[in-house]
Amino acid sequence: LSHICVLQKTDITASSLAALACSKVKRVWLVGRRGPLQVAFTIKELREMINLPGARPVLDPADFTGLGDAVKDAPRPRKRLTELMIKTALQKPREETAAADREWGLRFQRSPQEVLPTADGTRARGVRVALTRLQGSGDSAQAVPTGEVEELECGLVLSSIGYRSLPLDPAVPFDPQHGVIPNSSGRVLGAPGLYCSGWVKRGPTGVIITTMNDSFDTAQAVLEDLQAGVLDVAASREGFGAVGSILRSRGVRPVSFSDWEKIDAVEVARGKAAGKPREKIVDPKEMLQLIGH
């Protein structure tokens, strides 16, 4: 929904920009099986969508009836996020927002069942969704079909079903129900000396800064254990030397940080010439040629 004049100043690839320049998309619906209290996006992501130049948000006030009281005792991030959705749904849009030629909206408690094709079968014309009701409350609430269905007209369907981590090794504890490694502040439970970070630590939520701060917490746990003498650092270990040996035996030449810096320098230089932060190289062969592989 962003205008090309905005996108061309970012690090979007030239091929993607060319494709979006031909886009006729004017309306985007974000469809979710559960309700406003279960959304997984952050308040920062929502605020960026609300303030998207040339686009207006479409939220149904009926979806938020009574939620103001329901989130009074909720954790602060969830409370602020819900309050912003309620405010957006109820307030009168600014003049420039009301005149926007593009829009996006949230459709809650709808579970996609079938993509409906055009008569010639070459394109999508809509999506059949099952209306749902919530069983339970909070993050653990489950969406249960009511038996009613409706059709949403559209010409493009994008699936966004989330992310789930997979077990790394039988020796590493794993919670298959939640898709995470059981841990306490990054310390893997039942495996002293083993640590985890990121989505495998807490699940696929948050933005880059969330994951970055999460890794800082895990690093702090490692430092605390080192200072407390919990970790055995007396024995000498090969570290990357052992990994490098395995890679060489398999004929694999790794890309080093200095190699990445060469690629980064070329991308930044090309971007500067085009008036953007960088021009991303998308062909792996070209990347390897640049670093002499």
C-alpha positions in Angstrom: 0.0 0.0 0.0 3.0 2.3 0.3 3.5 4.7 -2.7 6.5 4.1 -5.0 7.9 7.5 -4.1 8.3 6.3 -0.5 9.5 2.8 -1.3 12.2 3.9 -3.8 14.1 5.6 -0.9 14.4 2.4 1.0 16.6 -0.6 0.5 13.9 -2.5 -1.5 15.3 -4.4 -4.4 15.0 -3.0 -7.9 13.0 -6.0 -9.1 10.5 -5.7 -6.3 10.1 -2.0 -6.8 9.4 -2.5 -10.5 6.7 -5.1 -9.6 5.1 -2.9 -7.1 5.1 0.0 -9.5 2.6 -2.0 -11.6 0.4 -2.9 -8.6 -3.3 -2.1 -8.6 -3.9 -3.1 -5.0 -6.1 -0.6 -3.3 -7.4 -2.5 -0.3 -5.8 -5.1 2.0 -7.7 -7.2 4.6 -5.8 -8.9 7.4 -7.9 -11.9 8.4 -7.4 -13.7 11.7 -9.1 -16.7 13.3 -9.2 -15.2 16.8 -10.0 -11.7 18.2 -8.4 -8.4 19.0 -7.0 -9.7 22.4 -5.1 -12.4 20.6 -3.3 -10.4 17.8 0.4 -11.2 17.5 1.6 -7.9 16.0 3.2 -5.2 18.2 2.0 -1.7 18.9 4.9 -0.3 16.9 3.8 -2.3 13.8 0.2 -1.2 14.3 1.2 2.4 14.7 3.2 2.3 11.5 0.2 0.9 9.6 -2.1 3.5 11.0 0.3 6.3 9.9 0.9 4.8 6.5 0.9 7.7 4.0 -2.0 7.6 1.5 -3.8 4.8 3.3 -6.6 4.7 5.9 -7.3 2.0 8.5 -10.7 0.3 8.5 -11.6 -1.2 11.9 -15.1 -2.2 12.9 -16.1 -0.6 16.3 -18.3 -3.6 17.0 -15.2 -5.8 17.2 -14.0 -3.9 20.3 -17.2 -3.7 22.3 -16.4 -4.1 26.0 -12.7 -4.7 25.4 -11.7 -1.4 27.2 -12.8 -3.0 30.5 -11.4 -6.4 29.6 -7.8 -5.1 29.3 -7.7 -2.9 32.4 -5.7 -5.6 34.2 -3.9 -7.0 31.2 -0.1 -6.7 30.8 0.9 -3.2 29.7 2.0 -4.1 26.1 -1.3 -5.9 25.5 -3.3 -3.1 27.1 -1.6 -0.3 25.1 -2.0 -2.3 21.9 -5.7 -2.9 22.4 -6.4 0.7 23.4 -4.7 1.9 20.2 -7.0 -0.4 18.1 -10.0 0.8 20.0 -9.0 4.5 19.5 -8.4 3.9 15.8 -11.8 2.2 15.4 -13.8 4.9 17.2 -12.1 8.2 16.3 -12.9 10.2 13.2 -10.1 10.0 10.7 -8.0 13.1 9.9 -9.0 14.9 6.6 -6.0 13.6 4.7 -6.5 10.1 6.0 -10.2 10.1 5.0 -9.3 11.2 1.5 -6.7 8.4 1.1 -7.2 6.3 -2.1 -6.0 3.1 -0.4 -7.1 1.3 2.8 -6.4 -1.7 5.0 -8.5 -3.4 7.7 -8.6 -6.2 10.3 -11.2 -8.9 10.0 -11.4 -10.9 13.3 -12.8 -14.4 14.1 -12.7 -15.7 10.5 -10.9 -18.9 9.5 -10.0 -19.2 5.8 -11.5 -22.4 4.3 -11.1 -22.2 0.6 -9.6 -19.9 -2.1 -12.3 -19.3 -4.7 -11.2 -19.2 -8.4 -12.4 -17.1 -11.2 -14.6 -18.8 -13.9 -11.5 -19.6 -16.0 -9.6 -20.9 -13.1 -6.6 -18.6 -13.6 -6.9 -16.3 -10.7 -8.4 -15.9 -7.2 -11.7 -14.1 -6.9 -12.2 -14.5 -3.2 -11.8 -16.5 0.0 -14.5 -18.5 1.8 -14.1 -18.1 5.5 -15.7 -19.8 8.5 -16.9 -17.5 11.2 -15.6 -18.5 14.6 -16.3 -18.0 18.3 -13.7 -18.0 21.0 -13.4 -20.8 23.5 -11.4 -19.8 26.6 -9.8 -16.4 27.1 -6.5 -14.6 26.7 -3.7 -16.0 24.6 -4.9 -19.5 25.2 -8.3 -18.9 23.6 -9.2 -21.3 20.8 -11.2 -20.4 17.6 -14.1 -22.7 17.2 -16.2 -22.6 13.9 -19.8 -21.5 14.4 -21.1 -23.2 11.3 -21.6 -19.9 9.4 -19.5 -19.0 6.4 -19.0 -15.9 4.3 -17.0 -14.9 1.2 -14.5 -12.1 1.0 -13.9 -10.8 -2.5 -10.3 -10.3 -3.4 -7.9 -10.8 -6.3 -4.8 -11.8 -4.4 -4.3 -14.1 -1.5 -1.2 -14.2 0.8 -0.8 -16.9 3.4 0.8 -15.8 6.7 0.4 -18.7 9.1 3.2 -17.9 11.4 6.5 -19.6 12.3 7.3 -22.6 14.5 10.8 -23.7 15.5 11.8 -27.3 15.0 13.9 -29.6 17.2 17.6 -29.2 16.7 18.9 -32.5 18.1 17.5 -35.3 20.2 19.9 -34.3 22.9 18.4 -30.8 23.1 15.2 -30.5 25.1 12.2 -29.2 23.0 8.6 -28.4 23.7 6.7 -29.4 20.5 3.4 -27.9 21.7 4.8 -24.4 21.9 7.7 -24.8 19.5 10.3 -23.6 21.9 13.3 -24.9 23.9 12.3 -25.0 27.6 14.5 -22.4 29.3 14.9 -19.9 32.1 16.4 -16.6 31.0 18.0 -18.4 28.0 19.4 -21.3 30.1 18.2 -24.5 28.6 16.4 -26.5 31.3 17.9 -29.9 31.9 21.1 -29.1 29.9 23.6 -27.1 32.0 26.0 -25.0 29.8 23.5 -24.8 26.9 21.8 -21.6 26.1 19.2 -20.4 23.5 17.9 -17.1 22.2 15.4 -15.7 19.7 12.1 -17.3 18.6 13.2 -20.8 19.7 13.5 -19.2 23.2 10.2 -17.4 23.5 8.2 -18.0 20.4 7.7 -16.0 17.1 6.7 -12.6 18.5 8.1 -9.1 18.4 10.3 -7.1 16.1 14.0 -7.0 15.5 14.7 -4.9 18.6 12.7 -7.4 20.7 14.9 -10.3 19.5 18.0 -8.3 20.0 17.2 -7.4 23.6 16.3 -11.0 24.1 19.8 -12.1 23.0 21.3 -9.6 25.4 19.4 -11.2 28.2 20.8 -14.7 27.2 24.3 -13.3 26.9 23.9 -11.8 30.4 23.0 -15.3 31.7 26.1 -16.7 30.2 28.3 -14.0 31.8 26.6 -14.6 35.2 27.2 -18.3 35.0 30.9 -17.7 34.0 31.4 -15.4 37.0 29.6 -17.8 39.3 31.8 -20.7 38.2 28.9 -22.7 36.9 30.5 -23.2 33.5 33.6 -25.4 33.2 36.1 -23.4 31.2 39.2 -25.3 32.3 39.2 -27.8 29.4 40.5 -26.5 26.1 38.0 -26.8 23.2 38.6 -26.3 19.5 35.7 -24.0 18.9 35.3 -23.0 15.2 38.5 -24.9 14.4 36.6 -28.1 14.7 33.7 -26.8 12.6 36.1 -25.5 10.0 37.7 -28.9 9.8 34.4 -30.6 9.1 33.5 -28.0 6.5 36.8 -28.5 4.7 36.3 -32.3 4.7 33.0 -31.7 2.9 34.4 -29.3 0.4 32.5 -26.4 1.9 34.1 -22.9 1.9 32.4 -20.7 4.5 31.7 -17.0 4.0 33.6 -15.0 6.6 32.6 -11.7 8.2 35.3 -9.9 6.1 33.7 -11.6 3.0 30.3 -10.1 4.1 31.9 -6.7 4.5 33.0 -6.8 0.9 29.4 -7.6 -0.2 28.0 -4.9 2.1 30.4 -2.3 0.7 29.3 -3.0 -2.9 25.6 -2.9 -1.9 26.0 0.4 -0.1 27.9 2.0 -3.0 25.3 0.9 -5.5 22.6 2.2 -3.3 24.3 5.6 -2.8 24.4 6.0 -6.6 20.7 5.3 -6.8 19.8 7.6 -3.8 18.9 4.8 -1.4 20.5 3.1 1.6 21.7 0.1 -0.4 21.0 -1.9 -3.5 20.7 -5.5 -2.3 22.4 -8.2 -4.3 19.9 -11.1 -4.7 22.0 -13.5 -6.8 24.1 -15.8 -4.7 26.5 -16.4 -7.6 27.2 -12.7 -7.9 27.9 -12.5 -4.1 30.4 -15.4 -4.3 32.1 -13.8 -7.3 32.5 -10.5 -5.4 34.4 -12.3 -2.6 36.5 -14.5 -4.9 34.8 -17.8 -4.2 
